[in-house]
C-alpha cells in the first residue's frame, strides 16, 4: 500500500520538478560568454536609416540537418519579438512536426545581441572553419529584412558569435521538442512519459 502511494504521488512530483529544472536551464545563458559591446536598440542596419513605417521587420531562421541523427532536421523561424514556429523531423518518419514557438524575453534579447554582433546583413564573412566536420550536421543561419537577404551555411565555426547563436537556437529547439514530447505523452500514454 505504501509503495503504491509513493509511486502515485512522489514520482509525478519529482518528474515535475525535474522538468521545471530542464526548462530553466534551457532558457539561461551558459555564463561563459561576456559581451562588452553596448546594446543596440534594433536589429536594423545602421548604415541606411529609414522611416519606421518603411522598415519591414526582420525575419530570422536557423536550420539544422543531419540525416543520421534522431532529430534529423530542425527549422526555427521567428521575428524580432521572438514569435515564430519550429519544424522538426525525426529519423524514419516522413512527416515533420510544426509547432508555434515563443522565445522568452531573455532568449530573444541574447539572440538579438548575437545577430547584431555578427552584423549579418552587412557582412560577407563565411563562418565555416578551415576544417570540415560534416558528421556533426549542417547549420544554416538566414536573415531577411526589407529586400536584403543573406544565408550562411557551415558545419563548424570558429566565430564565437556564430557559435553562441547556434547554441541559443539548439537550446530553444531542445526545449520545444521536449515540451512537444511531454504533451503528446500526457495525451496518449501518461505512464510512458519521457
Backbone as CSV, one residue per row, in Angstrom:
resi,resn,N_x,N_y,N_z,CA_x,CA_y,CA_z,C_x,C_y,C_z
1,UNK,0.816,-1.191,0.000,0.000,0.000,0.000,0.868,1.267,0.000
2,UNK,1.927,1.281,0.858,2.797,2.450,0.941,3.557,2.670,-0.360
3,UNK,3.966,1.593,-1.020,4.682,1.744,-2.296,3.770,2.326,-3.367
4,UNK,2.531,1.953,-3.366,1.582,2.489,-4.335,1.400,3.988,-4.123
5,UNK,1.308,4.404,-2.868,1.167,5.838,-2.571,2.412,6.595,-3.019
6,UNK,3.588,6.025,-2.763,4.835,6.679,-3.177,4.884,6.810,-4.689
7,UNK,4.542,5.748,-5.394,4.583,5.798,-6.862,3.572,6.777,-7.427
8,UNK,2.404,6.840,-6.830,1.361,7.685,-7.400,1.490,9.157,-7.019
9,UNK,2.209,9.466,-5.942,2.300,10.867,-5.512,3.703,11.449,-5.625
10,UNK,4.703,10.715,-5.215,6.061,11.246,-5.164,6.709,11.264,-6.544
11,UNK,6.545,10.213,-7.315,7.202,10.159,-8.624,6.709,11.256,-9.575
12,UNK,5.385,11.501,-9.685,4.979,12.624,-10.557,5.509,13.969,-10.072
13,UNK,5.571,14.164,-8.757,6.101,15.423,-8.231,7.581,15.569,-8.566
14,UNK,8.329,14.480,-8.449,9.753,14.522,-8.790,9.934,14.797,-10.274
15,UNK,9.109,14.198,-11.103,9.179,14.425,-12.546,8.878,15.883,-12.872
16,UNK,7.888,16.464,-12.215,7.534,17.852,-12.446,8.685,18.792,-12.078
17,UNK,9.345,18.520,-10.969,10.485,19.344,-10.535,11.639,19.208,-11.525
18,UNK,11.906,17.988,-11.993,12.967,17.760,-12.971,12.665,18.490,-14.272
19,UNK,11.412,18.437,-14.728,11.026,19.128,-15.968,11.210,20.634,-15.835
20,UNK,10.811,21.190,-14.699,10.974,22.627,-14.485,12.448,23.010,-14.512
21,UNK,13.306,22.170,-13.928,14.745,22.457,-13.928,15.301,22.457,-15.345
22,UNK,14.854,21.515,-16.173,15.324,21.448,-17.564,14.905,22.707,-18.316
23,UNK,13.673,23.167,-18.124,13.204,24.356,-18.824,13.978,25.594,-18.400
24,UNK,14.283,25.716,-17.126,15.028,26.870,-16.626,16.434,26.878,-17.200
25,UNK,17.095,25.724,-17.215,18.459,25.631,-17.746,18.475,25.929,-19.234
26,UNK,17.447,25.494,-19.969,17.401,25.733,-21.409,17.276,27.213,-21.736
27,UNK,16.667,27.996,-20.869,16.477,29.413,-21.141,17.590,30.291,-20.589
28,UNK,18.462,29.717,-19.753,19.533,30.518,-19.163,20.759,30.492,-20.051
29,UNK,21.502,31.555,-20.030,22.753,31.629,-20.764,23.785,30.753,-20.060
30,UNK,24.761,30.280,-20.825,25.783,29.420,-20.245,26.691,30.164,-19.270
31,UNK,26.740,31.464,-19.352,27.528,32.251,-18.414,28.966,32.445,-18.860
32,UNK,29.431,31.715,-19.853,30.817,31.829,-20.267,31.027,32.962,-21.276
33,UNK,29.986,33.399,-21.934,30.097,34.447,-22.939,29.806,35.790,-22.299
34,UNK,30.710,36.731,-22.451,30.530,38.059,-21.909,30.637,39.060,-23.048
35,UNK,29.557,39.720,-23.366,29.578,40.762,-24.383,29.920,42.084,-23.731
36,UNK,30.873,42.790,-24.314,31.235,44.098,-23.787,30.775,45.208,-24.723
37,UNK,30.112,44.809,-25.821,29.605,45.810,-26.740,28.365,46.478,-26.141
38,UNK,28.151,47.748,-26.445,26.909,48.372,-25.991,25.729,47.765,-26.746
39,UNK,24.617,47.609,-26.063,23.424,47.015,-26.664,22.870,47.939,-27.738
40,UNK,22.464,47.351,-28.850,21.863,48.095,-29.943,20.350,48.020,-29.800
41,UNK,19.640,49.104,-29.997,18.194,49.088,-29.790,17.431,48.322,-30.859
42,UNK,18.024,48.110,-32.025,17.300,47.473,-33.116,18.248,46.581,-33.889
43,UNK,17.670,45.607,-34.587,18.482,44.740,-35.430,18.659,45.318,-36.831
44,UNK,18.082,46.474,-37.098,18.184,47.085,-38.411,19.600,47.597,-38.638
45,UNK,20.115,47.477,-39.868,21.438,48.015,-40.152,21.440,49.529,-39.944
46,UNK,22.557,50.037,-39.423,22.629,51.460,-39.111,23.118,52.295,-40.293
47,UNK,23.546,51.648,-41.364,24.124,52.387,-42.483,23.068,53.191,-43.247
48,UNK,21.852,52.670,-43.381,20.835,53.355,-44.143,19.598,53.556,-43.276
49,UNK,19.529,54.673,-42.550,18.358,54.910,-41.713,17.114,55.090,-42.565
50,UNK,16.017,54.480,-42.115,14.749,54.587,-42.822,13.682,55.000,-41.827
51,UNK,12.593,55.468,-42.361,11.462,55.754,-41.505,10.938,54.441,-40.946
52,UNK,10.402,54.479,-39.754,9.891,53.275,-39.103,8.766,52.642,-39.928
53,UNK,7.961,53.475,-40.598,6.855,52.946,-41.394,7.369,52.176,-42.610
54,UNK,8.520,52.570,-43.160,9.060,51.939,-44.356,9.821,50.656,-44.037
55,UNK,10.242,50.497,-42.814,11.083,49.374,-42.428,10.243,48.124,-42.208
56,UNK,10.577,47.074,-42.925,9.905,45.788,-42.747,10.618,45.053,-41.601
57,UNK,9.863,44.445,-40.696,10.514,43.730,-39.584,11.420,42.610,-40.094
58,UNK,12.509,42.417,-39.407,13.457,41.374,-39.798,12.883,39.992,-39.481
59,UNK,13.222,39.031,-40.315,12.846,37.637,-40.122,14.137,36.835,-39.996
60,UNK,14.165,35.936,-39.018,15.355,35.158,-38.738,15.025,33.673,-38.842
61,UNK,16.013,32.888,-39.243,15.806,31.445,-39.217,17.117,30.717,-38.969
62,UNK,16.959,29.569,-38.363,18.058,28.651,-38.077,17.614,27.295,-38.584
63,UNK,18.490,26.636,-39.326,18.155,25.307,-39.851,19.305,24.355,-39.579
64,UNK,18.966,23.166,-39.125,19.955,22.126,-38.846,19.548,20.866,-39.591
65,UNK,20.519,20.227,-40.238,20.253,18.987,-40.962,21.401,18.012,-40.750
66,UNK,21.051,16.798,-40.337,21.978,15.663,-40.258,21.110,14.408,-40.357
67,UNK,21.047,13.799,-41.546,20.126,12.679,-41.783,20.319,11.471,-40.863
68,UNK,21.470,11.341,-40.215,21.713,10.181,-39.369,21.390,10.425,-37.896
69,UNK,21.049,11.657,-37.508,20.695,11.948,-36.123,19.228,11.578,-35.880
70,UNK,18.883,11.348,-34.611,17.496,11.020,-34.268,16.561,12.159,-34.687
71,UNK,16.902,13.393,-34.319,16.185,14.566,-34.844,17.018,15.024,-36.032
72,UNK,16.581,14.653,-37.212,17.433,14.841,-38.393,17.299,16.206,-39.053
73,UNK,16.218,16.914,-38.745,16.032,18.230,-39.354,15.292,19.135,-38.376
74,UNK,15.805,20.345,-38.202,15.173,21.360,-37.350,15.173,22.673,-38.124
75,UNK,14.036,23.337,-38.118,13.933,24.666,-38.723,13.196,25.572,-37.740
76,UNK,13.874,26.631,-37.309,13.265,27.627,-36.428,13.183,28.925,-37.216
77,UNK,11.981,29.495,-37.276,11.763,30.777,-37.938,11.062,31.688,-36.941
78,UNK,11.527,32.930,-36.831,10.901,33.862,-35.896,11.148,35.297,-36.333
79,UNK,10.406,36.198,-35.701,10.577,37.627,-35.967,11.382,38.273,-34.841
80,UNK,11.479,39.595,-34.863,12.282,40.321,-33.874,11.765,40.174,-32.445
81,UNK,10.477,39.887,-32.292,9.905,39.768,-30.951,9.947,38.341,-30.414
82,UNK,10.469,37.403,-31.187,10.591,36.023,-30.715,9.401,35.145,-31.041
83,UNK,8.442,35.651,-31.810,7.276,34.860,-32.215,7.598,34.138,-33.519
84,UNK,7.289,32.844,-33.560,7.552,32.104,-34.777,7.083,30.673,-34.659
85,UNK,7.814,29.791,-35.329,7.466,28.378,-35.299,8.706,27.527,-35.440
86,UNK,8.571,26.290,-34.991,9.641,25.306,-35.134,9.075,24.124,-35.899
87,UNK,9.855,23.635,-36.828,9.522,22.433,-37.577,10.668,21.459,-37.361
88,UNK,10.337,20.219,-37.002,11.379,19.220,-36.808,10.919,17.877,-37.338
89,UNK,11.886,17.058,-37.701,11.592,15.745,-38.273,12.529,14.718,-37.665
90,UNK,11.956,13.595,-37.256,12.733,12.515,-36.656,13.147,11.517,-37.722
91,UNK,14.187,10.756,-37.408,14.660,9.737,-38.324,13.561,8.686,-38.493
92,UNK,13.457,8.129,-39.661,12.477,7.095,-40.018,11.035,7.585,-39.971
93,UNK,10.809,8.869,-39.939,9.463,9.426,-40.009,9.403,10.349,-41.219
94,UNK,8.347,10.213,-41.979,8.207,11.003,-43.201,7.604,12.387,-42.950
95,UNK,6.768,12.494,-41.927,6.041,13.729,-41.680,6.749,14.596,-40.643
96,UNK,7.088,15.829,-40.999,7.662,16.732,-39.990,6.561,17.298,-39.094
97,UNK,6.940,17.708,-37.905,6.022,18.327,-36.952,6.291,19.825,-36.942
98,UNK,5.232,20.613,-36.952,5.362,22.063,-36.881,4.567,22.559,-35.680
99,UNK,5.223,23.324,-34.830,4.623,23.838,-33.611,4.913,25.332,-33.496
100,UNK,3.997,26.096,-32.881,4.303,27.506,-32.613,5.457,27.619,-31.617
101,UNK,6.223,28.679,-31.737,7.377,28.885,-30.864,7.349,30.310,-30.325
102,UNK,7.484,30.432,-29.023,7.583,31.729,-28.363,8.880,31.738,-27.566
103,UNK,9.863,32.463,-28.044,11.114,32.585,-27.305,10.890,33.491,-26.101
104,UNK,11.523,33.166,-24.994,11.400,34.017,-23.813,12.053,35.365,-24.094
105,UNK,11.723,36.344,-23.271,12.296,37.686,-23.453,13.813,37.648,-23.306
106,UNK,14.313,36.859,-22.349,15.765,36.766,-22.145,16.443,36.101,-23.344
107,UNK,15.861,35.027,-23.847,16.443,34.339,-25.005,16.386,35.236,-26.239
108,UNK,15.280,35.939,-26.429,15.156,36.859,-27.570,16.209,37.949,-27.501
109,UNK,16.456,38.467,-26.313,17.471,39.515,-26.135,18.866,38.984,-26.453
110,UNK,19.188,37.778,-25.969,20.508,37.190,-26.254,20.671,36.933,-27.752
111,UNK,19.639,36.400,-28.380,19.700,36.105,-29.817,19.847,37.399,-30.614
112,UNK,19.093,38.428,-30.257,19.184,39.718,-30.959,20.586,40.312,-30.832
113,UNK,21.177,40.219,-29.642,22.526,40.749,-29.442,23.547,39.989,-30.294
114,UNK,23.377,38.694,-30.424,24.317,37.908,-31.231,24.175,38.210,-32.718
115,UNK,22.931,38.343,-33.211,22.738,38.735,-34.616,23.367,40.113,-34.857
116,UNK,23.161,41.029,-33.919,23.726,42.369,-34.063,25.252,42.316,-34.044
117,UNK,25.812,41.472,-33.176,27.261,41.330,-33.108,27.858,40.787,-34.403
118,UNK,27.106,39.943,-35.086,27.571,39.402,-36.373,27.451,40.424,-37.499
119,UNK,26.589,41.438,-37.325,26.279,42.388,-38.408,26.019,41.588,-39.692
120,UNK,25.094,40.666,-39.545,24.894,39.603,-40.529,24.612,40.115,-41.937
121,UNK,23.686,41.042,-42.090,23.348,41.520,-43.437,24.444,42.383,-44.054
122,UNK,25.246,43.035,-43.234,26.312,43.890,-43.742,27.608,43.126,-43.992
123,UNK,27.693,41.934,-43.462,28.927,41.161,-43.533,28.915,40.199,-44.721
124,UNK,30.098,39.839,-45.159,30.243,38.790,-46.176,31.068,37.638,-45.619
125,UNK,31.279,37.637,-44.320,32.117,36.613,-43.688,31.515,35.225,-43.864
126,UNK,32.369,34.287,-44.184,31.982,32.877,-44.217,32.328,32.304,-42.855
127,UNK,31.389,31.670,-42.210,31.596,31.201,-40.847,32.188,29.798,-40.774
128,UNK,32.295,29.118,-41.896,32.854,27.769,-41.915,34.331,27.813,-41.536
129,UNK,34.711,26.949,-40.598,36.122,26.875,-40.207,36.908,26.164,-41.307
130,UNK,38.230,26.273,-41.307,39.032,25.583,-42.331,38.846,24.057,-42.295
131,UNK,38.604,23.501,-41.112,38.378,22.057,-41.002,36.905,21.760,-41.160
132,UNK,36.612,20.677,-41.847,35.234,20.255,-42.088,34.835,19.161,-41.097
133,UNK,33.617,19.261,-40.564,33.057,18.253,-39.666,31.625,17.926,-40.112
134,UNK,31.456,17.335,-41.294,30.099,17.096,-41.804,29.297,16.096,-40.970
135,UNK,29.978,15.243,-40.209,29.257,14.276,-39.378,28.482,14.956,-38.247
136,UNK,28.791,16.221,-37.944,28.084,16.956,-36.902,26.802,17.612,-37.409
137,UNK,26.608,17.599,-38.714,25.417,18.215,-39.297,25.723,19.583,-39.886
138,UNK,24.820,20.041,-40.722,24.966,21.329,-41.385,23.993,22.327,-40.779
139,UNK,24.491,23.520,-40.476,23.674,24.584,-39.912,23.575,25.729,-40.907
140,UNK,22.405,26.324,-40.958,22.187,27.498,-41.797,21.595,28.605,-40.951
141,UNK,22.178,29.782,-41.067,21.623,30.979,-40.457,21.110,31.850,-41.597
142,UNK,19.892,32.359,-41.444,19.281,33.146,-42.502,18.626,34.374,-41.880
143,UNK,18.818,35.518,-42.541,18.183,36.763,-42.086,17.643,37.490,-43.302
144,UNK,16.455,38.076,-43.122,15.788,38.786,-44.195,15.223,40.081,-43.633
145,UNK,15.494,41.186,-44.286,14.913,42.458,-43.881,14.777,43.336,-45.105
146,UNK,13.577,43.858,-45.294,13.245,44.612,-46.491,13.600,43.761,-47.713
147,UNK,14.443,44.259,-48.590,14.808,43.472,-49.782,16.149,42.761,-49.593
148,UNK,16.736,42.896,-48.436,18.048,42.297,-48.173,17.881,40.911,-47.562
149,UNK,18.654,39.956,-48.071,18.638,38.590,-47.567,20.058,38.066,-47.530
150,UNK,20.316,37.191,-46.570,21.617,36.540,-46.530,21.467,35.197,-45.841
151,UNK,22.189,34.203,-46.352,22.227,32.867,-45.759,23.682,32.466,-45.598
152,UNK,24.010,31.915,-44.453,25.358,31.389,-44.201,25.206,29.929,-43.773
153,UNK,26.024,29.074,-44.365,25.950,27.637,-44.086,27.316,27.145,-43.623
154,UNK,27.311,26.312,-42.584,28.571,25.777,-42.064,28.284,24.539,-41.238
155,UNK,29.325,23.729,-41.029,29.174,22.577,-40.133,30.024,22.741,-38.876
156,UNK,30.933,23.691,-38.895,31.725,24.042,-37.712,32.255,25.444,-37.906
157,UNK,32.259,26.227,-36.838,32.740,27.597,-36.962,33.656,27.941,-35.804
158,UNK,34.602,28.821,-36.085,35.471,29.357,-35.041,35.011,30.743,-34.592
159,UNK,33.980,31.282,-35.246,33.426,32.586,-34.891,32.598,32.419,-33.615
160,UNK,32.981,33.113,-32.553,32.322,32.924,-31.250,30.863,33.373,-31.262
161,UNK,30.561,34.469,-31.959,29.169,34.924,-32.007,28.296,33.943,-32.786
162,UNK,28.782,33.441,-33.902,28.011,32.462,-34.683,27.811,31.179,-33.888
163,UNK,28.847,30.731,-33.196,28.745,29.531,-32.374,27.754,29.725,-31.231
164,UNK,27.793,30.874,-30.581,26.858,31.167,-29.488,25.425,31.255,-30.003
165,UNK,25.243,31.832,-31.191,23.912,31.936,-31.781,23.332,30.550,-32.060
166,UNK,24.151,29.676,-32.629,23.716,28.308,-32.894,23.354,27.603,-31.586
167,UNK,24.142,27.816,-30.546,23.848,27.197,-29.247,22.533,27.705,-28.658
168,UNK,22.231,28.984,-28.831,20.948,29.514,-28.363,19.787,28.837,-29.085
169,UNK,19.929,28.680,-30.397,18.863,28.025,-31.158,18.746,26.539,-30.782
170,UNK,19.858,25.888,-30.510,19.791,24.486,-30.076,19.036,24.357,-28.761
171,UNK,19.300,25.253,-27.828,18.589,25.210,-26.544,17.094,25.416,-26.751
172,UNK,16.738,26.370,-27.603,15.316,26.619,-27.877,14.669,25.400,-28.527
173,UNK,15.379,24.765,-29.459,14.845,23.574,-30.126,14.699,22.413,-29.143
174,UNK,15.709,22.200,-28.299,15.628,21.126,-27.307,14.415,21.310,-26.400
175,UNK,14.194,22.525,-25.959,13.069,22.788,-25.072,11.744,22.581,-25.805
176,UNK,11.618,23.096,-27.013,10.368,22.966,-27.762,10.052,21.502,-28.065
177,UNK,11.061,20.725,-28.403,10.833,19.308,-28.704,10.463,18.543,-27.435
178,UNK,11.098,18.865,-26.313,10.742,18.219,-25.047,9.303,18.539,-24.656
179,UNK,8.896,19.801,-24.771,7.520,20.180,-24.452,6.545,19.449,-25.372
180,UNK,6.876,19.339,-26.650,6.035,18.613,-27.599,5.909,17.149,-27.186
181,UNK,7.029,16.499,-26.877,7.007,15.094,-26.475,6.193,14.879,-25.200
182,UNK,6.350,15.785,-24.239,5.594,15.667,-22.992,4.100,15.836,-23.225
183,UNK,3.720,16.771,-24.060,2.289,16.985,-24.312,1.675,15.793,-25.037
184,UNK,2.397,15.205,-25.985,1.899,14.021,-26.688,1.782,12.849,-25.715
185,UNK,2.779,12.671,-24.868,2.744,11.569,-23.901,1.598,11.752,-22.909
186,UNK,1.371,12.972,-22.447,0.281,13.215,-21.491,-1.072,12.934,-22.110
187,UNK,-1.225,13.237,-23.402,-2.499,12.997,-24.069,-2.743,11.519,-24.344
188,UNK,-1.691,10.801,-24.722,-1.865,9.426,-25.200,-1.476,8.350,-24.219
189,UNK,-0.315,8.476,-23.607,0.162,7.456,-22.689,0.883,8.121,-21.512
190,UNK,0.124,8.597,-20.548,0.740,9.346,-19.444,1.771,8.535,-18.671
191,UNK,1.626,7.231,-18.612,2.566,6.422,-17.852,3.890,6.209,-18.582
192,UNK,3.917,6.476,-19.872,5.132,6.320,-20.661,5.775,7.654,-20.986
193,UNK,5.556,8.650,-20.156,6.116,9.986,-20.399,7.634,9.929,-20.389
194,UNK,8.283,10.705,-21.266,9.763,10.717,-21.264,10.302,11.365,-20.011
